[in-house]
Amino acid sequence: MDTHIATGRSLAGPRTVYTAEHEMFRDQVRRFFEKHIVPHHRQWERDGIVPRALWLEAGAAGLLCPMLAEEYGGAGTDFGYSAIIIEEIARTNCSGPGFPLHSDIVVPYVADLATQARRAEWLPRMARGELIGAIAMTEPGMGSDLKAVRTTARREGGDYVINGSKTFISNGQNAGLVIVVAKTDPAAGRKGISLICVEDGTPGFTRGRNLEKIGLHAQDTSELFFDDVRVPVANLLGEENRGFSYLIRNLPQERLVIAIRAATSMETMLELTVAYTKGREAFGQPIIDFQHNRFKLADAKAQSTMFRVFADHCLALHLRGELTVELAATAKLLGAEMQNKLLDDFLQLHGGYGYIAEYAIGRAWADARVGRIYGGSSEIMREIIGRTL
Ligand SMILES: Cc1cc2nc3c(=O)[nH]c(=O)nc-3n(C[C@H](O)[C@H](O)[C@H](O)COP(=O)(O)OP(=O)(O)OC[C@H]3O[C@@H](n4cnc5c(N)ncnc54)[C@H](O)[C@@H]3O)c2cc1C
């Protein structure tokens, strides 16, 4: 079944965004997924988490932190290698491993903004999968409006003392290093926010429940609590009170991750649904032969073909360091909305089987729903785009 999906070719023809080296890496990633992830993923969905041992295996196989400099144990490559891992996650429908969050969202903050000593201490362990990263922005009373964060970090001598609680934090149970978004100057709004790292085992830092979700069942998503958590000032990322601008700078890459995943999910599920509708008969004919269904699939093919071209364009811009906040928001908005619409149509074409978790389409449909919410909701993406009008 897997002919063109997320390889050197797409429904729109050859993909020019990847080099031969990228494609060789894809083969390696694909082998890793088929051996270490696909056979176990259903169990991890029941467990609500992927085992830490998988992170060590992924680290040893070079699947973590591809962009990280070689001196810290990374491969020193470009975001294209990360994009390939994201595409394999979507293609295999294995949403559990939180590798993109770790490698493409958390590690870049540490690599760009931590002190030299902290980089040397943490990054090699992050590349090996020994130290798993998370980023804690959202709080029980605040998500979209980041500047309203209520967690505080008070300076006391050479330490920060952190108080507050976070929720919906991906990798929350497995994480050994959490970047906490906290107010260091509560009166200063967005200009009073800082990013501070908290390590597992620091007194006062506790984890709440691994939250039960309607999708992404193998991903650990948690509440985190900070009760007079004392960390050295050296755990600050970058400069005090500049956290908001660091977040704004890095969010386009997070949004591109979601868009790339959407593009591959649509292509994969389209192919699967075409095969299903050719094999399933009703009223004496394959259900794809009903014009209504064939037109649905034709529309889906046209839309996912168009979105792939746009996602590749955004990826190419990002590889050149030219992806704007606005374009990343556009890709995230369109990708997540289109993916939700198409996967819902695909599920419908599966009839009752679409609603059964054994079938990939139902799981992909449930996993996709959060794409319209996290990484900035669709409404926030429209706000960002709207401001440019
Ligand atoms: C599975 C999962 C994983 C997550 N992982 C992480 C993580 O790792 N780290 C982290 O920090 N957070 C994470 N989140 C949190 C996620 O980023 C937030 O849920 C999201 O930003 C929305 O915030 P909220 O839930 O507080 O919704 P709210 O901000 O309360 O929004 C509620 C509704 O109001 C709308 N709304 C808000 N403001 C506006 C506006 N200005 N105009 C129009 N509509 C508006 C929203 O679009 C939404 O529809 C995760 C969430 C989930 C579900």
PDBQT file of the ligand as one rigid body, heavy atoms in Angstrom, charges set to zero:
ROOT
HETATM    1  C1  LIG A 401      -2.801  16.502  24.282  1.00  0.00    +0.000 C 
HETATM    2  C2  LIG A 401      -2.331  17.869  24.662  1.00  0.00    +0.000 A 
HETATM    3  C3  LIG A 401      -0.981  18.113  24.777  1.00  0.00    +0.000 A 
HETATM    4  C4  LIG A 401      -0.535  19.370  25.174  1.00  0.00    +0.000 A 
HETATM    5  N1  LIG A 401       0.810  19.596  25.375  1.00  0.00    +0.000 NA
HETATM    6  C5  LIG A 401       1.208  20.753  25.939  1.00  0.00    +0.000 A 
HETATM    7  C6  LIG A 401       2.581  20.927  26.345  1.00  0.00    +0.000 A 
HETATM    8  O1  LIG A 401       3.421  20.054  26.157  1.00  0.00    +0.000 OA
HETATM    9  N2  LIG A 401       2.916  22.092  26.943  1.00  0.00    +0.000 N 
HETATM   10  C7  LIG A 401       2.007  23.091  27.176  1.00  0.00    +0.000 A 
HETATM   11  O2  LIG A 401       2.392  24.096  27.731  1.00  0.00    +0.000 OA
HETATM   12  N3  LIG A 401       0.727  22.954  26.803  1.00  0.00    +0.000 NA
HETATM   13  C8  LIG A 401       0.301  21.815  26.204  1.00  0.00    +0.000 A 
HETATM   14  N4  LIG A 401      -1.019  21.649  25.851  1.00  0.00    +0.000 N 
HETATM   15  C9  LIG A 401      -1.952  22.729  26.111  1.00  0.00    +0.000 C 
HETATM   16  C10 LIG A 401      -2.437  23.449  24.862  1.00  0.00    +0.000 C 
HETATM   17  O3  LIG A 401      -1.399  24.158  24.259  1.00  0.00    +0.000 OA
HETATM   18  C11 LIG A 401      -3.623  24.340  25.280  1.00  0.00    +0.000 C 
HETATM   19  O4  LIG A 401      -4.704  23.471  25.605  1.00  0.00    +0.000 OA
HETATM   20  C12 LIG A 401      -4.023  25.339  24.229  1.00  0.00    +0.000 C 
HETATM   21  O5  LIG A 401      -3.032  26.323  24.080  1.00  0.00    +0.000 OA
HETATM   22  C13 LIG A 401      -5.361  26.007  24.518  1.00  0.00    +0.000 C 
HETATM   23  O6  LIG A 401      -5.367  26.524  25.806  1.00  0.00    +0.000 OA
HETATM   24  P1  LIG A 401      -6.588  26.192  26.818  1.00  0.00    +0.000 P 
HETATM   25  O7  LIG A 401      -6.766  24.737  26.828  1.00  0.00    +0.000 OA
HETATM   26  O8  LIG A 401      -6.339  26.889  28.091  1.00  0.00    +0.000 OA
HETATM   27  O9  LIG A 401      -7.838  26.855  26.112  1.00  0.00    +0.000 OA
HETATM   28  P2  LIG A 401      -8.351  28.365  26.269  1.00  0.00    +0.000 P 
HETATM   29  O10 LIG A 401      -7.216  29.296  26.087  1.00  0.00    +0.000 OA
HETATM   30  O11 LIG A 401      -9.149  28.448  27.505  1.00  0.00    +0.000 OA
HETATM   31  O12 LIG A 401      -9.315  28.473  25.011  1.00  0.00    +0.000 OA
HETATM   32  C14 LIG A 401     -10.634  27.927  25.016  1.00  0.00    +0.000 C 
HETATM   33  C15 LIG A 401     -11.271  28.280  23.680  1.00  0.00    +0.000 C 
HETATM   34  O13 LIG A 401     -11.306  29.689  23.527  1.00  0.00    +0.000 OA
HETATM   35  C16 LIG A 401     -10.681  30.041  22.314  1.00  0.00    +0.000 C 
HETATM   36  N5  LIG A 401     -10.000  31.331  22.432  1.00  0.00    +0.000 N 
HETATM   37  C17 LIG A 401      -9.056  31.698  23.332  1.00  0.00    +0.000 A 
HETATM   38  N6  LIG A 401      -8.615  32.928  23.056  1.00  0.00    +0.000 NA
HETATM   39  C18 LIG A 401      -9.282  33.351  21.950  1.00  0.00    +0.000 A 
HETATM   40  C19 LIG A 401      -9.285  34.526  21.165  1.00  0.00    +0.000 A 
HETATM   41  N7  LIG A 401      -8.432  35.533  21.418  1.00  0.00    +0.000 N 
HETATM   42  N8  LIG A 401     -10.116  34.601  20.098  1.00  0.00    +0.000 NA
HETATM   43  C20 LIG A 401     -10.947  33.586  19.806  1.00  0.00    +0.000 A 
HETATM   44  N9  LIG A 401     -10.992  32.448  20.499  1.00  0.00    +0.000 NA
HETATM   45  C21 LIG A 401     -10.172  32.330  21.567  1.00  0.00    +0.000 A 
HETATM   46  C22 LIG A 401      -9.710  28.925  22.026  1.00  0.00    +0.000 C 
HETATM   47  O14 LIG A 401      -9.351  28.872  20.648  1.00  0.00    +0.000 OA
HETATM   48  C23 LIG A 401     -10.495  27.720  22.472  1.00  0.00    +0.000 C 
HETATM   49  O15 LIG A 401     -11.363  27.333  21.447  1.00  0.00    +0.000 OA
HETATM   50  C24 LIG A 401      -1.468  20.412  25.409  1.00  0.00    +0.000 A 
HETATM   51  C25 LIG A 401      -2.838  20.167  25.266  1.00  0.00    +0.000 A 
HETATM   52  C26 LIG A 401      -3.276  18.909  24.921  1.00  0.00    +0.000 A 
HETATM   53  C27 LIG A 401      -4.755  18.664  24.821  1.00  0.00    +0.000 C 
ENDROOT
TORSDOF 0
